[in-house]
């Protein structure tokens, strides 16, 4: 499967295979968090970056540390790869109000999570779940009007330790009101599949798209309430 970037993605640890190295445990007891060489947890670096703490006046370490800077660049590379896989289209809806809502969801899932397989079965290349979920959300939001929420990625086959098999994706989205929501959900599914394959090299068995809410299309005037002069006009 094609990879759009040759950047080294953070795997399960600094060693080979899922579970080697410092990524197999953290000082707080979390088995899923990875500690960088500078001592900071990977999840803390991502959260600081999402919160805008990359400003050197707020957090000089984040900007000066080569390990933290590399982790942020890797997260950015995934976003660029997904946009390129989608033809370079940016979401057409206003991201201002959505950012806070989505970031609330992202923070709940911000722990790097389990390692997920990239590439072919014989390869030893992995990506953290939170990083892959961010890329798949970005892909879903290339569909005009779609807002992605929770994204869970789990092995398609039940088992204890991480395996090289395919995964299942469960994605929650808010979509614009449309006559054929099934077709819209299918387009979201297609783009998520494409991003997993082309941008990540992540083997996906199935994508479950759950529509949690619908919104009025941009530029649609609300119906006037009954009983008003405008509402009573034929």
C-alpha positions in Angstrom: 0.0 0.0 0.0 1.3 3.5 -0.9 2.6 5.8 1.7 2.6 9.5 0.8 5.3 10.4 3.3 8.6 8.8 4.2 8.5 10.2 7.7 9.0 7.8 10.5 5.8 7.6 12.5 5.8 7.0 16.2 5.3 3.3 16.8 4.6 1.2 19.9 8.0 2.1 21.3 11.6 2.7 20.4 12.3 -1.0 19.8 10.8 -3.3 17.1 7.4 -4.9 17.3 4.3 -3.8 19.3 5.1 -3.4 22.9 8.9 -2.8 22.9 10.6 0.1 24.4 9.3 2.9 26.7 6.0 3.1 24.8 4.8 0.0 26.7 4.3 1.9 29.9 4.1 5.4 31.4 4.9 6.9 34.8 1.2 7.3 35.4 0.6 3.6 34.8 -0.9 4.0 31.4 0.2 1.1 29.1 -0.8 3.0 26.0 1.1 6.3 26.4 4.6 6.8 24.9 7.2 8.9 26.7 9.5 10.8 24.5 13.3 11.0 25.0 12.9 14.4 26.6 10.6 13.0 29.3 7.3 14.3 28.1 4.4 12.0 27.3 3.4 12.0 23.6 -0.2 12.7 24.6 0.8 15.8 26.5 2.7 17.1 23.5 -0.3 16.6 21.2 -2.6 18.2 23.6 -0.4 21.2 24.1 -0.1 21.6 20.3 -3.9 21.3 19.8 -4.4 23.9 22.6 -2.0 26.4 20.8 0.7 26.0 23.5 3.3 25.8 20.7 3.7 29.6 21.2 7.2 29.9 22.7 6.0 32.5 25.1 3.7 29.9 26.7 5.8 26.8 26.4 9.4 27.4 25.3 10.2 23.7 25.7 7.7 22.6 23.1 9.3 24.7 20.4 12.9 24.2 21.4 12.8 20.4 22.0 13.7 18.4 18.9 11.7 15.4 20.2 8.5 17.3 20.8 8.9 19.2 17.5 9.3 15.9 15.6 6.1 14.5 17.2 4.1 17.6 16.1 5.6 17.5 12.6 4.5 13.9 12.3 0.9 14.8 13.2 1.0 17.6 10.7 2.3 15.3 8.0 -0.7 13.0 8.4 -3.1 16.0 7.9 -1.2 17.0 4.7 -1.2 13.5 3.4 -4.9 13.1 3.9 -5.7 16.4 2.2 -3.5 15.4 -0.8 -5.3 12.0 -1.0 -8.6 13.9 -1.1 -7.5 16.1 -4.0 -6.3 19.0 -1.8 -9.9 20.0 -1.0 -10.4 21.8 2.3 -13.7 21.4 4.2 -16.2 24.1 2.9 -17.9 24.7 6.2 -16.8 27.2 8.8 -14.4 25.5 11.2 -14.6 28.2 13.9 -17.4 26.9 16.1 -16.7 23.3 15.2 -13.1 23.4 16.5 -14.1 23.5 20.1 -16.6 20.7 19.8 -14.3 18.4 17.9 -11.4 19.1 20.2 -13.5 18.1 23.2 -14.0 14.7 21.5 -10.3 14.6 20.5 -9.1 15.3 24.0 -11.2 12.4 25.3 -9.4 10.1 22.9 -6.0 11.9 23.0 -4.0 9.2 24.6 -2.0 7.7 21.8 -3.8 4.4 22.3 -3.0 1.0 20.9 -0.5 0.5 18.0 -2.1 -0.1 14.6 -0.4 -1.9 11.7 0.7 -0.1 8.6 1.7 -1.6 5.3 2.0 -5.3 4.6 1.8 -8.1 7.1 5.6 -8.8 6.9 6.5 -5.2 7.7 7.2 -3.8 11.2 5.6 -0.4 10.8 3.0 0.9 13.3 1.0 4.1 14.0 -0.7 5.1 17.2 -4.5 5.0 17.3 -5.0 8.7 18.1 -2.8 9.7 15.2 -4.7 7.5 12.7 -8.0 8.6 14.1 -7.1 12.3 13.5 -6.2 11.5 9.9 -9.5 9.6 9.3 -11.5 12.4 10.8 -9.8 14.9 8.4 -10.7 12.6 5.4 -14.3 12.4 6.5 -14.5 16.2 6.7 -13.4 16.6 3.0 -17.1 15.8 2.3 -18.8 19.2 2.2 -20.8 19.9 5.3 -19.6 16.8 7.2 -18.3 17.2 10.8 -16.5 14.3 12.3 -16.6 13.3 15.9 -15.6 10.2 17.8 -13.4 7.8 15.8 -12.6 4.4 17.3 -10.3 1.9 15.6 -10.2 -1.7 16.7 -8.8 -4.9 15.4 -11.2 -6.7 13.1 -10.3 -10.0 14.7 -10.6 -10.2 18.5 -7.3 -10.9 20.3 -5.1 -9.6 23.1 -1.9 -8.3 21.7 -1.6 -6.1 18.7 -1.6 -8.0 15.4 -0.9 -7.2 11.8 -4.4 -7.9 10.7 -7.0 -5.4 9.4 -9.0 -3.1 11.6 -12.6 -1.8 11.9 -13.3 1.9 12.1 -16.4 3.3 13.9 -16.8 7.0 13.0 -19.5 9.4 14.3 -20.5 12.3 12.0 -22.8 15.3 11.9 -24.1 15.8 8.3 -26.1 18.4 6.4 -29.8 17.6 5.8 -30.0 15.9 2.4 -32.5 13.8 0.5 -30.2 10.7 0.4 -28.3 10.4 3.7 -27.4 6.9 2.8 -25.4 8.1 -0.2 -23.7 10.8 1.9 -22.7 8.2 4.5 -21.4 6.0 1.7 -19.2 8.9 0.4 -17.8 9.5 3.9 -17.1 5.8 4.1 -15.3 5.8 0.7 -13.1 8.8 1.6 -12.2 7.3 5.0 -11.3 4.0 3.3 -9.2 5.9 0.7 -7.3 7.9 3.4 -6.6 4.7 5.4 -5.2 3.0 2.2 -3.5 5.9 0.4 -2.4 8.2 3.1 -1.7 5.8 5.9 -1.3 2.3 4.5 -3.7 1.1 7.2 -5.5 -2.1 6.4 -9.3 -1.6 7.0 -11.8 -4.4 7.0 -14.9 -2.2 7.5 -15.9 1.4 8.2 -19.0 2.0 10.3 -20.4 5.5 9.8 -22.9 6.6 12.5 -24.8 9.8 11.8 -25.4 11.4 15.2 -27.1 14.6 14.0 -28.1 16.5 10.9 -27.8 20.3 10.3 -29.5 22.7 7.9 -27.4 23.3 4.8 -25.5 26.6 4.7 -27.5 29.5 3.4 -30.9 27.9 4.2 -33.4 30.3 5.8 -35.4 28.8 8.7 -39.1 28.3 8.1 -41.1 31.2 9.5 -43.3 30.1 12.5 -46.9 29.5 11.9 -49.2 32.4 12.7 -46.8 35.1 11.5 -47.6 37.3 8.5 -44.8 35.8 6.5 -45.8 32.3 7.5 -49.5 32.8 6.5 -48.7 33.9 3.0 -49.8 31.4 0.3 
